[in-house]
Amino acid sequence: MPVTESSKLSDAQLLMTVLEVREAIEDAGDHDEIEAIKQENDVRIKNVQRELAEAFQHGRAEEARDKTIELRYWEGLRRACDDWEPGKRVELVHD
């Protein structure tokens, strides 16, 4: 199952969560807020990594593809936290 640069999230609820996290990063007022967002995001990343490993172990290719795409978004938000500056717009880059 190919994952390309143009691969997008197909789960509307998950996409909404990603957009809410992006907005929270943009609206953050200080590094403490960013650190809290980053910690929540790190939990998401670990969960998706576990789910991805399980999908591969059980030969569930479509699920593995979807989890790979999801992981790319969470990793992009992690980078946005690392690059945070007050008032800086967050671009969802998932490569």
Secondary structure, DSSP 8 states (H G I E B T S, - for coil): ----TT-----HHHHHHHHHHHHHHHH--SHHHHHHHHHHHHHHHHHHHHHHHHHHHTT-HHHHHHHHHHHHHHHHHHHHHHT--TT--------
